């Protein structure tokens, strides 16, 4: 149920990654009110506020923490800074909605876990490739309804466009991002856990590389990993920064899901040479085959559930354990790749 605008208010702080626009758009579409915004870069803050004309600019992060008329702080900070910001937000009595990945090391993630336990506040993570994508969300609903039976494997392909001139310097520093499996990989792991219904998983294989950017030696432009879930489901993901300039999207993200009773293909962003944007599902099971156009159809229920969880202290959008497990497994895959391929 969409909330009245007066019920839920939030602030936006540390606007380093453009995912903050999706985070705020999702909360506003679910009835939230964006009241305040802060960023260290005045020009970036001005640009953000032009798109949100009703927001009040704050002069410091301390003012964000002191605001007693907001329930939650949404943030897309430099990844290595996200845990410390989240701890401060939760200690101020507010919930925290961070861009993925929520942490860049296992030690950071453990600190965030302790913060949640000690403060009683919540940390939500913006795993947008499932939560803010029509076809990816609808796929989860179909799987839950039994359309493909028990999921045996999830295969994710996630190319991204680099757009190098638009990227800030921190983007190319592994100390800031945690690496490609920590960053882009966390999206993929979260989808695996959701679609396959896993409570845990083990990392079988992981690799990272810098194939085409020798001028940025600390940058990884390619990564891959495989996992096995506690229920036997298998997972493979490839992530990279090699989307060609001729593609009219940031990437041709796809998922292929095999179940005991059928299969699904998810085309998340476009249908090459046919339609862009697009959000399509291809379902095959004992009833036959079906192409399902999902674009603009789901309404992205995650955000309404998030607001409900903040106001009612429930856990309907995503369990805290699930959000942190997706991050933990991607961090473990990154650590394995770093060790094996040093």
Secondary structure by P-SEA (a helix, b strand, c coil): ccccccccccccccccccaaaaaaaaaaaacccccccccccaaaaaaaaaacccbbbbccaaaaaacccccbbbbbccccaaaaaaaaaaaacbbbbbcccccccaaaaaaaaaaaaaacbbbbbccccccccaaaaaaaaaaaacccccccbbbbbbbbbcccccccccccccccccccccaaaaaaaaaaaaaaccccccccbbbbbbcccccccccccccccccccccbbbbbbbbbcccccccccccccbbbbbccccbbbbbccccccccccbbbbbbbccccbbbbbcccccccaaaaaaaaaaaacccccccaaaaaaaaaaaaaaaaaaaaacc
